[in-house]
């Protein structure tokens, strides 16, 4: 991996943590997620229409991906209503690769290396330690199942997108259309749960969350590009530094409570993810 690719992936990790921080810092978390989703759909539609239209078989994967992405954002929005960025993000981000690894072994007959077994154990300990803080620090306990729900959805779209993009043969178009379908599924659900008031936000919020959408799309695009320039395992492991970025942003910028247990849990989660992906 060249220095330029290394720094690019670190920047993508920072962007991922940053857009989550923007959503968390907003007055209405669900409004922020909806604005982000709509802006992503506009970007995706523009890019998708500029490329060859996907084959019929690809749309089956895209539909599945759209459902999982919608579920991911729904759980994430609810989780941020209950807990801090530095508590929710590591659980949601860290549990996903553990779920993917376990499913790959059970359903896809993948061979798991000793380092991956160790990674799963370290991940589980880190997530348990992070979740423990929600139960003993006076925080809302509901954030834990919501963050784990977000992780399950992330695991789902990771598996679907990994296979679907291969079937497609055009990762750029695939990503573009999945964001369009994501909005098509997420918007009516969001309106059904919160009503039209969820769309009422001042121009400042539309601009903030629109910028978050650009950061989210950019982070995904950089990651996809990096995987064409360096080993996928190295890129995916390096991306998990976003957990540390999120913890630092939550602590330094959003005023999240920080203690040794939370810091240790975040480091364990990052280490566990790296072990499962190397």
N, C-alpha and C positions, 0 to 999 in steps of 0.2 A: 504494500500500500504506500503510495507516494505521500509526501507531506501535504500536497494540495488536496488530495482526496481525504486524508485524515482530518484536516481542518474543516473541510466541507461537511463531513459527517458530524463533526462536533457542532458546527453551526446549525445543522438540521436538528440535532438533539436539543439545542438551545431554543430554536424556533418552536419545537413541539411543546416544550415546557412553558414557553412564553405565551402561546395562544391559550393554553389551559389556565394560566394566571390571569389573562384578560377576562376569560369567562368567569372565573372564580371571584374576581374583584368587582364584577358588575352588580347592579342592584337586583336584577332578575336573571338568575342563571339560565332558566329555560328560554327566556327571550334572547339572551346572548347566543345560546347554542342554535336557536332557530335562525337568527340573522346570519351566523356563520355558515349554516347549512345552505341557506338560500344563495348567498354570495358564491359559495363553492359550486353550486349547481350552475350558476351563470357562467363561471369560468369553465367548468366542465363542458357545458353545452357549446361554448365557443370553440373549444379545442376539439371536441368530438365531431362537430360538423365539418371540421377542416381535414378530417382523416377518413379513410375507407370505413364504411359502415360494418359493424361486427356481423359475423354469420349468426344464423338462428341458434345454433348450439351454444354459442357464447352468451346469448341472452339469458339462458337458464342459470349460468354461473353469476351473471350480473344481477339477476333478480334475487338470488340468494345472498349475494354480497350486500345489496341495498337493504335487505331486511336486517342483516347483522349490523351494518353500520348505523342504521336507525336505532336499533336496540342499544348499541354502544353509547350513542349520544344521549339517549333517554335516561339510561342508568347513570351516566356521568353527570348530567344536569341535576338529577335528584340527589346524587351523592354530594355534589358541591353545595347543595342547600343545607346539608347536614354536617359537613366537616371541613377542616382546613385543607388547603392545597397540599401542604407537606404531609398530611395524613392520608388523604384520599388517593392522590396521584401514585405514590409508591405501591400501594396495594393493587390499584387498578392496572398499573403498568407492569408490575412484577409478577402478578399471578397469571397473566396471560401466557407467557412463554412456558410456564410450568404446565398449564393445561394443554397447550399445543404439544409439548413433548410427551405427555402421558397418553394423549389421544393417538399420536403418531405411533407409539409403541403398541397400544392396544388394538387400534383399528387398521393401521397401515402396515403393520408388521415390520416397522423400522427397528434396526438394531441399535440399542442404547449403550453408549460407552460408559466406562466407570466414572469418568469425569462428569457425565450427565447425571448419573445417579447421585453423585456428590452435590451437583448443582441443584437438583430437585430438593435434596435434604436442606441445603443452606437456604434456598428460596423459601421453603416452607417455614423454617425457623424465623427468617426475617419477616415474612408476612405475619406470622403469628405474633411476633414481638411488636410489630407495628399496629396490628389490630388490638393487642392487649392494652395499648395506650388509650384507645377509645373507651375502654371499659373501666379504666382506673383513674383517668384524668378528668372526669366529669364531662366528657364529650358525648355527643349523640351516638348511641350504639348502632343506630340504623345506617350510619355511613358504611359500616363493614359489609353487610350483605349487598348494599347498592354498589359499592366499589367492586366487590367480587362479581356482581352481575355484569358490570362494565367489562371486567376482565374476561368473563366467559364469552361475551359478544365479540371482544377483540380476538380471542382465540378462534372463534367461528369465522370471522371475516378473513383472518390470516390464512387459515386453511383453504377457504373457498377462493380467495384471491390468488394464493400461490398456485393452485391448480387451474383456475380460470384464466389467468394471464398467460399461462403456457398454452392452453387451448386456443386462446385468441391470437397469439403471435404478435400482438401489438399492445404492449403494456401501457403506452401513452393513451391510446383510445380507450382501453379497458378502464383505466383509472378515471378518465373523463366521464364516461357514461355511468360508472358506479356512483359518482357524486350526484349525477342527475337523478338517478333512481333513489338514492338516499334521501334527497329532498322530496321526491314524490311520495315516499312512504312516511317520512318523519313529519312533514308539515301537517297533514290531516290528523295524525295522532296527537301532535302537540296542540293543535287547535281544539280537538275534542276534549283534551284533558284540562286545558287552561282557558279556552275561549279566545275570541278575537283580541282580547286585551293583551295577549302575549305578543302581538305584533306592534303594539303601541309603545314606541320608544322615541326619545328625542334624537335629533340628527347626530348628536355627539355619540350616542350609543351605537347607531348604525355605522358611523365611521370607525369607532373603536373595534367593533366586532367584525366589520368588513376587513379591517387590517389583520385581525386575528385569522380570518379565513385565508387571506393571502399567505400568512405565515404557515398555516396548516398545509395548504396546497404546496407551498414551496418546500416545506420539510419533507413531504412525501416524494416530490419530484427529485430532490437532491438524493434521497435514499435510493430511489430506483436507478438514478444515473450512477451513483457510487457502486452499485452492485454489478454494473457493467465494466467497472474499472478495477475492482478489487474483489477478493474472495467474499462471497455472500455472508459466510459465518463471521468474518471479521467486522463487516459493516453492521450486521444486525447486533453484534455484541457491543460495538462502540456506540450505537444509537441509544443504548440503555443508560448512558451517562445523563440522559434527559431526566432521570429520577433524581440525580444529585442536583441538577439545575433547578428542578421544581422545588426541592426541599430548601435550597438556598434562597430562591425567589420568595417562597412563602415566608421564610424566616426574616429576611432582610427587607423585603418590599411590602409584604402584606401583614407583617406583625404576628405571624403564627408563633405559637409557643414552641420553644426548642429545648430539648433535654437530651441527656446522654443516651437514653433508651431509643428515642426517635432517630437520632443520628446513627446509632449502631445498627438499627433495623434497616435504615436506608442503605447503608454500606453493605450489609448482608444480602439485601435484595439484589443490588447491582452485581455483587460477586457471584451470587447464585445464577443470575441470568447469563453472565459471561461464561460460567462453567458449563451451562446447558447448551451454549451455542458455539463453543470452540471445539 
